[in-house]
């Protein structure tokens, strides 16, 4: 009941959030409670084994590439597209790790065992090894595979050990793909959607740190130096673009803060986004005009991703604590709208909400 009341209150406040004066009361910091976890877990749980509708994103070489989603991707065929299925699995693992007594804990464990089997993962690797498929999901889906692998590695549960072993061939393939691809990438991709280089490197860095993969860490560190070291005056005024779900400026800042020391990052950030140092800095959430539109609802994802970037910056540089209130406003704008019947958003937004909430814990 408490969770329902909070959702209603948030919905009621949504219209006011974009017009508040600078001296408005502070936004309540979001919290991932047991009730909220049970609400969010419904989203990946309901779509993980839902095969259609589906977007395969295929480049066909010949008829051998044809097949149903489940035939082509026996592990990650649900949730509309491959990458959403992957981070749907990550969401289940993350939530179950934090709340072992979730209402549907046994169902979650059963579906994880079914999908992340040794045979299914080997079939996923075989798909990547088909002619023309080695760049499939580069680098967004790659990044979420490594985030899933990291989550399994840090989950102290016997089931996690089995799933981690099963996933390992695909994890190894993705790491090798990063190591091969990064030296060939001459320029970073600075868009607000899947191919954004900074987002992919940020998640890959987290994996490399936790798994102590020095080769991957070195590849990412050298890439950050090549791509971003001399960047300045990122045009935040251009954001958001019409259906971005990532902020090119903030994702870059969130990556660089992980690589640099706090002192070096502060110097870099003062050149890259000087305006965010101002305690009066404001940024309104991206406004979603139609949540039934699969592209326009991307702006809910933008709000969550902006939030985890702002929180990350403030954690690295405590003098930027004012950014946490902006992050809270972004989460509170979009969180109430993601549990509904609009599959175009619900098949993926739960993971973004969870990742943002995990960041603020």
RAVENRA-V297753 format. One record per backbone hydrogen bond with DSSP energy under -1.0 kcal/mol. NH is the residue of the N-H (numbers start at 1). CO is the residue of the C=O. Records with the same first field share a line. If there is no record, write none. Layout:
NH=CO / CO
This chain:
5=1
6=2
7=3
8=4
9=5
10=6
11=7
12=8
13=9
17=13
19=16
24=21
33=31
37=33
38=34
39=35
40=36
41=37
43=40
45=41
46=42
48=44
50=47
55=80
65=62
66=63
72=68
73=69
79=47
81=79
85=81
86=82
87=83
88=84
89=85
90=86
91=87
92=88
93=89
94=90
95=91
96=92
97=93
98=94
99=95
102=99
105=102
108=104
109=105
110=106
111=107
112=108
113=109
114=110
115=111
116=112
117=115
121=117
122=118
123=119
124=120
125=121
126=122
127=123
128=124
129=125
130=127
133=130
136=133
138=135
142=137
143=139
144=140
145=141
146=142
147=143
148=144
149=145
150=146
151=147
152=148
153=149
154=150
155=152
157=155
161=157
162=158
163=159
164=160
165=161
166=162
167=163
168=164
170=167
171=167
172=168
173=169
174=170
175=171
176=172
177=173
178=174
179=175
180=176
181=177
182=178
184=181
186=184
196=193
197=189
200=196
201=197
202=198
203=199
204=200
205=201
206=202
207=203
208=204
209=205
210=206
211=207
213=208
214=212
217=213
218=214
219=215
220=216
221=217
222=218
223=219
224=220
225=221
226=222
227=223
228=224
231=228
233=271
234=272
236=234
238=235
239=236
244=241
245=192
246=192
251=247
252=248
253=249
254=250
255=251
256=252
257=253
258=255
259=255
260=256
265=261
266=262
267=263
268=264
269=265
270=266
272=268
273=269
276=273
277=274
278=275
281=278
293=290
297=293
298=295
299=296
300=297
302=298
303=299
304=300
305=301
306=302
307=303
308=304
309=305
310=306
311=307
312=308
313=309
314=310
315=311
316=312
317=313
320=317
321=318
323=320
324=321
327=323
328=324
329=325
330=326
331=327
332=328
333=329
334=330
335=331
337=334
338=335
343=341
345=342
346=342
347=343
348=345
349=345
352=348
353=349
354=350
355=351
356=352
357=353
358=354
359=355
360=356
